[in-house]
Amino acid sequence: MVKALDLQSFILRARVLKLYRQALKIAHRAPPQARGELKQSIRQEMEKNSECNDKQKIRYLISEGLERIKQLDEMLDMQGH
């Protein structure tokens, strides 16, 4: 049976999925030899926190994730990727 989400949970879920897509898109710019490991690391991080139901913690994890992908994006820009 499908669990019904309240509006706030639905919005948080959408933000998490958007973060995941952004991270994978940026990881695709990494050098080929590092790309697979980076994508695996992103997936593991998402799976590790997939059972979290605390909305405040989810918001924190989203902001932490956004900061990390921003740093990764800047690093790849500096390397010319």
SULNORWO-V435456 format. One record per residue. N is the residue number from 1. RES is the residue in one small letter. NEAR is the number of other C-alpha atoms within 8 Angstrom. Layout:
# SULNORWO-V435456
[[N/RES/NEAR] [N/RES/NEAR]]
This chain:
# SULNORWO-V435456
[[1/m/2] [2/v/3] [3/k/4] [4/a/4] [5/l/7] [6/d/6] [7/l/6] [8/q/7] [9/s/9] [10/f/9] [11/i/8] [12/l/11] [13/r/8] [14/a/8] [15/r/9] [16/v/9] [17/l/8] [18/k/8] [19/l/11] [20/y/10] [21/r/8] [22/q/9] [23/a/10] [24/l/10] [25/k/8] [26/i/11] [27/a/10] [28/h/7] [29/r/9] [30/a/10] [31/p/7] [32/p/6] [33/q/5] [34/a/8] [35/r/12] [36/g/8] [37/e/7] [38/l/9] [39/k/10] [40/q/8] [41/s/8] [42/i/11] [43/r/8] [44/q/8] [45/e/8] [46/m/9] [47/e/8] [48/k/7] [49/n/7] [50/s/6] [51/e/6] [52/c/7] [53/n/5] [54/d/6] [55/k/8] [56/q/6] [57/k/8] [58/i/11] [59/r/9] [60/y/8] [61/l/8] [62/i/11] [63/s/8] [64/e/8] [65/g/9] [66/l/9] [67/e/8] [68/r/8] [69/i/11] [70/k/8] [71/q/8] [72/l/9] [73/d/9] [74/e/8] [75/m/8] [76/l/11] [77/d/8] [78/m/7] [79/q/6] [80/g/5] [81/h/8]]
